[in-house]
Amino acid sequence: MIDKFFSHPSTLARLRQGVAAEFLDDYAKSLHDQGYARESIRIQVRLIAAFGRWLQHKSIALQEIDRATVDNFLRYHRRRLSTQSGEISTLQRFLAILCQKTIVEQVPDHAAESIPMIDAYREYLSEHRGLSRSTVRYCVFFAKRFLSESCIEGVSQLANLTVSDVTGFVQRHAHQHSRGSVSYT
């Protein structure tokens, strides 16, 4: 499946290295089936491949992945390359696939503390704003994505957000949606 998104032989060879290589096709198919844009799939597949090569270099088996492993990889990756938005979300989606295949027991959660915050937001949207279920679901999706990309793990960290954090998020994602839906981001 990844050869649908990459054609250069040396790129494909590099992607097929590392302990995550055998799962890249399933991951790319999952993203494609969910309607992700081609470039987004390419970015995410490259990140997962880099994660797999890093795990192999560190002699860490997929079954041993925990939150500290993910955090260490992200620190390493961010030191070497410019960061892309959604890296945590990408790794969470990949780990969810491994979890479905019973390779990892549990997906390390980067936003466990933010769940009550999301629940409160969901309640506000439905009870106080009177929005439809589908609109609430859509807004909550963006809120989760924003918190994940901003590495917000609890209410106490909201004070660290800046206007440029919010504006940057909207600018990064606006092109992926229709004009009407952008107002929800």
C-alpha positions as CSV (number, residue, x, y, z in Angstrom):
1,M,0.0,0.0,0.0
2,I,2.8,2.5,0.7
3,D,4.0,2.1,-2.9
4,K,0.8,4.0,-3.8
5,F,2.2,7.0,-2.0
6,F,6.0,6.6,-2.6
7,S,7.6,5.6,-5.9
8,H,11.3,6.2,-5.5
9,P,13.0,2.8,-4.8
10,S,15.5,4.2,-2.3
11,T,12.7,5.9,-0.4
12,L,10.7,2.6,-0.3
13,A,13.8,0.7,0.8
14,R,14.3,3.2,3.7
15,L,10.7,3.0,4.7
16,R,10.9,-0.8,4.8
17,Q,13.7,-0.7,7.4
18,G,13.0,-0.9,11.2
19,V,10.7,-2.8,13.4
20,A,7.6,-0.9,12.3
21,A,8.1,-1.6,8.6
22,E,5.7,-4.6,8.4
23,F,2.8,-2.5,9.7
24,L,3.3,0.5,7.4
25,D,1.0,-0.9,4.7
26,D,-1.8,-1.4,7.2
27,Y,-1.3,2.0,8.6
28,A,-1.3,3.7,5.2
29,K,-4.5,1.8,4.2
30,S,-6.2,2.8,7.5
31,L,-5.4,6.5,6.8
32,H,-6.5,6.2,3.1
33,D,-9.8,4.5,4.1
34,Q,-10.4,7.4,6.6
35,G,-10.0,9.9,3.8
36,Y,-6.6,11.4,4.7
37,A,-4.9,13.5,2.0
38,R,-2.0,12.0,0.1
39,E,0.6,14.3,1.6
40,S,-0.7,13.8,5.1
41,I,-0.4,10.0,4.6
42,R,3.2,10.4,3.3
43,I,4.2,12.6,6.3
44,Q,2.7,10.1,8.8
45,V,4.2,7.0,7.1
46,R,7.7,8.7,7.1
47,L,7.3,9.4,10.9
48,I,6.2,5.9,11.7
49,A,9.1,4.5,9.6
50,A,11.5,6.8,11.5
51,F,10.0,5.6,14.8
52,G,10.6,2.0,13.7
53,R,14.2,2.7,12.8
54,W,14.8,4.5,16.0
55,L,13.3,1.6,18.0
56,Q,15.5,-0.9,16.1
57,H,18.6,1.3,16.8
58,K,17.7,1.4,20.5
59,S,17.0,-2.3,20.5
60,I,13.4,-1.7,21.7
61,A,10.8,-4.3,20.7
62,L,7.4,-3.1,19.7
63,Q,5.9,-5.0,22.7
64,E,8.1,-2.8,25.0
65,I,6.7,0.6,23.9
66,D,5.4,2.8,26.7
67,R,4.8,6.5,27.1
68,A,8.5,7.1,28.0
69,T,9.5,5.4,24.7
70,V,7.3,7.7,22.7
71,D,8.4,10.8,24.6
72,N,12.1,9.9,24.1
73,F,11.6,9.3,20.4
74,L,9.7,12.6,20.0
75,R,12.6,14.5,21.8
76,Y,15.1,12.8,19.5
77,H,13.1,13.4,16.4
78,R,12.5,17.1,17.2
79,R,16.2,17.7,17.8
80,R,17.1,16.2,14.4
81,L,14.3,17.6,12.2
82,S,11.8,20.3,12.2
83,T,8.6,19.2,13.9
84,Q,5.4,18.5,12.0
85,S,2.0,19.1,13.6
86,G,0.3,16.0,14.7
87,E,3.3,13.8,15.6
88,I,1.7,12.6,18.8
89,S,-1.6,11.9,17.1
90,T,0.3,9.9,14.4
91,L,2.1,7.8,16.9
92,Q,-1.2,7.2,18.8
93,R,-3.0,6.1,15.7
94,F,-0.1,3.7,14.9
95,L,0.0,2.3,18.4
96,A,-3.8,1.8,18.2
97,I,-3.2,-0.4,15.2
98,L,-0.6,-2.4,17.1
99,C,-3.0,-2.7,20.0
100,Q,-5.7,-4.1,17.7
101,K,-3.2,-6.7,16.5
102,T,-2.3,-7.4,20.1
103,I,1.3,-6.5,19.6
104,V,1.2,-3.8,22.3
105,E,-1.1,-4.3,25.3
106,Q,-2.2,-0.7,25.7
107,V,-1.7,2.5,23.8
108,P,0.4,5.0,25.8
109,D,-1.9,7.9,26.5
110,H,-0.6,11.4,26.0
111,A,-3.8,13.1,26.9
112,A,-5.2,11.1,29.8
113,E,-5.7,14.3,32.0
114,S,-7.4,16.1,29.2
115,I,-10.3,13.7,29.0
116,P,-12.4,15.5,31.7
117,M,-11.6,18.7,29.9
118,I,-13.0,17.3,26.7
119,D,-16.0,15.9,28.5
120,A,-16.7,19.4,29.9
121,Y,-16.3,20.9,26.5
122,R,-18.7,18.3,25.0
123,E,-21.3,19.1,27.7
124,Y,-20.9,22.8,27.1
125,L,-21.5,22.4,23.4
126,S,-24.5,20.2,23.7
127,E,-26.2,21.6,26.8
128,H,-25.4,25.3,26.8
129,R,-25.0,25.9,23.1
130,G,-27.6,23.4,22.0
131,L,-25.5,22.0,19.1
132,S,-26.4,18.8,17.2
133,R,-24.7,15.6,18.0
134,S,-22.7,15.6,14.8
135,T,-21.6,19.2,15.3
136,V,-20.5,18.4,18.8
137,R,-18.6,15.3,17.6
138,Y,-16.9,17.5,14.9
139,C,-15.9,20.2,17.4
140,V,-14.7,17.6,19.9
141,F,-12.5,16.0,17.2
142,F,-10.8,19.3,16.6
143,A,-10.4,20.1,20.3
144,K,-8.7,16.7,20.9
145,R,-6.5,17.2,17.9
146,F,-5.5,20.7,19.0
147,L,-4.7,19.5,22.6
148,S,-2.7,16.6,21.3
149,E,-0.7,18.7,18.9
150,S,-0.2,21.4,21.5
151,C,1.0,18.7,24.0
152,I,-1.6,20.0,26.5
153,E,-2.1,17.3,29.1
154,G,-4.3,19.1,31.6
155,V,-6.2,22.2,32.5
156,S,-3.2,23.7,34.3
157,Q,-1.3,23.9,31.0
158,L,-4.0,25.8,29.1
159,A,-2.5,29.1,30.5
160,N,0.6,28.4,28.5
161,L,-1.3,28.6,25.2
162,T,-0.9,31.7,23.0
163,V,-2.9,33.2,20.3
164,S,-0.2,32.1,17.8
165,D,-0.7,28.5,19.0
166,V,-4.4,28.6,18.1
167,T,-3.8,30.6,14.9
168,G,-1.1,28.2,13.8
169,F,-3.3,25.2,14.4
170,V,-6.1,26.7,12.3
171,Q,-3.8,27.7,9.5
172,R,-2.2,24.2,9.4
173,H,-5.5,22.4,9.1
174,A,-7.8,24.9,7.3
175,H,-6.8,23.7,3.9
176,Q,-7.9,20.2,4.7
177,H,-11.6,21.2,5.2
178,S,-14.5,23.0,3.5
179,R,-15.1,26.6,4.2
180,G,-18.1,25.9,6.4
181,S,-16.2,23.4,8.5
182,V,-13.2,25.6,9.1
183,S,-15.3,27.7,11.4
184,Y,-15.3,24.7,13.8
185,T,-11.5,24.6,14.0
